Amino acid sequence: MQPSDLKIAFVQGLLAHYLGVKEKALLGAFFASDDYQKHVLPLFTDIEVALKNRWQRFSASQATPLVLRDFSAASPLPANLTHDSFPTTPSPALDGNCGADQTASDEGKELSGTHAPTVVNSTASHTSLDEGAQSGIEKSLTTPDTNGTSTPSISGLPAAPKRTAPLPKQVKSMPIKLEFTLPNANVGLEYSYGLLPSKEVQGITVNGVTTKEDFGLRYEMSTGRLLGTPTKAGEFEVTILFSRSEHPPEQITTRLIVNPDPKSLWKNLPSDEGDPYWKPDEDQQFIEGSDGWSLVAGSKRGRSHAQKGTFRDDDFFLYSQPQTGWQIAVVSDGAGSAKFSRRGSAIICKEGGEHLEQALSGKEGEKLNAAVEAWQANGLPPQEDDTQKRVIKNQLFVTLGYAAHFAFKRIREECERRSELGGVVKDYSSTILIGIAKRFPFGVFCASFNIGDGAIGVMHSDGSAQLLCEPDGGDFSGQTRFLSQDTVTQDELLKRLKFSMVTDFSGLYLMTDGISDPYFQTDKGMEMPERWAKLIQDIEDEAALSQRDSDSGRRLVSWLDFWSKGEHDDRTFAAIF
């Protein structure tokens, strides 16, 4: 064993002696610590130097010089405690040859194999390590801790760190904070949305959804969707119950906004029944005609008028002539800017329709019948026979054209009769649409006349359509022409007349722009058969006109309340079928 090893073994054995055999494991941990290597071993090195110096002085004072014992053959460390178990720090070796010839003059010189420490006190007097010193060393080596156990400590140095507590377990990462954002819903419209968090996180399972109140939505586990048809408008709390792998169940409360039904935002204020030109806000009629004919019409005040409590400006007239077989329908739309247009449309429909009824049942009607039969006898459609075409048009002029002219005449008379109202003819401005039909052995003859917007069309049994009017828009968007002095001239009346022979007749339909605008949108759209087919199918789905019963008019009025964004004008529809 080398002297340096001897020194370390001596220090460790000394500590083991004072701590007791049962604390060897704790002592081993202390020997392996940085505190032991950095602080304890240098301290004992200093003690070694001091002892050596004192021994040299004491030996010099004796008659027979004393020699330090050689510890090279010293017994090994106590069981289970060897110096090989601990890191060592090189330190100066003790010189075993410390005879009497070693004097103070040798102080500061090199010893064998190393540098000798400097002697601090060179006097010959000897001071032994008494019991008090020993006791102090003993106390400095063991300091009771707060738990009653002894922990190695050196006075003035930090205590060795405790290693008895287990290392903390690895802390799991906190789960990502999730948010569920729900798109707005609408009252009365079907809602379906897959519940997904705002962040893409794997392993998310939605276990359910709860709400404070029932508003028409439910969570479907099989599809993972929140669905249903909202029944209430408002802002609702929705609590989503979910779980994710390796985490306990969680829940998040979010909000769902349900927009109200746009219809519910509209007011329906009644019109003034005390007004001299008051008329009901809606009207309908059904006629079971002769020879298998049916006529139906419905008219309803638009939301834009109901919102303000103003009047329905549209009107209609229906008539079925059993003697002659002619079927008549007249529709009119009063100008929104004309304060008495509601009265103007009523006059046009009633006066114009009744005049046409009389004309078709008299001589002019007979002449028209003859012209149609003559054209059929020639075997040519009127569009291909200019001569026959002129004959038919002339008869339509003195029937349909004269009816429009007569209606305008009645408006002028009304203006004069109700002069106390302070109105002028322009205050009664309205459009006019006339449609007539009659079955002949060779087909159904249809004719029309119009001034102003709206639409007139013939539907064939195969679903195809034929536009039977001239779209009549004004100089600017949203404008149109009205029955006036300028539009009842001979030239104007003649160019607005249309007619057709239909061998597979299904229906003749007239409507104001409150219907034609949302369904056809443009004049070009009126020429698209598919849009006519959709219109008629929509009416049939709700009004079921094919049933031909007395309730047909009421169902038609109900359909007139259909929703089309931005389209809230009065609506009137008339059918001959």
Secondary structure by P-SEA (a helix, b strand, c coil): ccaaaaaaaaaaaaaaaaacccaaaaaaaaaacccccccaaaaaaaaaaaaaaaaaaaaaaccbbbbccccccccccccccccccbbbbbccccccccccccccccccccccccccccccccccccccccaaaaaaaaaaacccccccccccccccccccccccccccccccccccbbbbbbccccccbbbbbccccccccccccccccccccccbbbbbccccccccccccccbbbbbbbbcccccccbbbbbbbbbbccccccccccccccccccccccccccccccccbbbbbbbbbbcaaaaaacccccccbbbbbbccccbbbbbbbbccccccaaaaaaaaaaaaaaaaaaaaaacaaaaaaaaaaaaaaaacccccccaaaaaaaaaaaaaaaaaaaaaaaaaaaaaaaaacccccccccccbbbbbbbbbbcccbbbbbbcccccccccccccccbbbbccccccccccccccccccccccaaaaaaaccccccccccbbbbbcccccccccccccccccaaaaaaaaaaaaacccccccccaaaaaaaaaccccccccccbbbbbbcc
